[in-house]
Amino acid sequence: MNGQADDVIGETSTRGELVYRQTRWTRATHWVWALSLFFLLLSGLQIFNAHPALYIGQQSGFQFDNSVLTIGSDYYQAKPIGYTEIFGQRFTTTGVFGLSGPEDNLRARAFPSWATIPSGQDLATGRVVHFFFAWLLTATLAAWLAASLWNGHLRRDLAPTTDDLRRLPRDIADHARLKFHHGRDYNTLQKLAYGGVLFVLLPLMIVTGLAMSPSMNAAVPFLTDMLGGRQTARTIHFATMLLLVAFFIVHMLMILAAGPINELRSIVTGWYRADPPKPEANASDRSA
């Protein structure tokens, strides 16, 4: 019996123990945000297709020269092409941006049909979908923030400490070498990344979205001015979307590198397998 107990203890020591890392509230809000951002992205690209250009300033039009991004179609050597123009530099992007679809039925649209909701050009439906999930995301984020302040999750799990900041160079080096430490607490890079999304990028998306709303312009007219104009707000909104997409890609890569089964179990069930404890020095080492 003692031998069997030693085997069980040894296996647990080798694999590490399961720790309860994600609460029900954290898991629920995570999946609501993931679902909301998915629909916001694809419906947002649908809305962008209605006027596929971004500007800096309050207004836009033929008399203004303030565009920073344009996606469209043109002809080159009697053949249709798709192009993307960034700060006056034009790049051919046929098949992806500006002109996409089967070769025998290319269609002029900024983002291809597979990247928008709905797939056909339908601005009205795209706006309905976008606004629904925008308000769902906003309400969930506000509820999460209130609950995290109340139960201490924000202070305990997300706020970087002095020790965290001191460990930042080491965490960066470990991540660059794909060397991960699995524990109950988030590491410094996770705290900074999640904090940046929750307290910078998502609020910025919400504020710039409100600044583009005519009803909000009437209710809070100074909001658009604070952001440098309605067209600037739209450009910031789009740039923030790109940063969120970049975060998602890095987030998925880190999950795959750190162990997808363990990470997925954590966000589905709450339980996470931590690293085994470091072996203690033997008796002879301790007495030396």
SULHUSUL-V271900 format. One record per helix or strand of 2 or more residues. SS is the DSSP state (@ for helix, = for strand). FROM is the first residue (numbers start at 0). TO is the last residue. If there is no record, write none. Layout:
# SULHUSUL-V271900
SS_FROM_TO + SS_FROM_TO
This chain:
# SULHUSUL-V271900
@_1_14 + =_17_19 + @_23_49 + =_52_54 + =_66_75 + =_78_85 + =_88_91 + =_96_99 + @_102_104 + =_106_110 + @_112_114 + @_122_150 + @_152_157 + @_161_175 + @_187_210 + @_213_218 + @_220_225 + @_229_257 + @_259_268 + =_270_272 + @_282_286
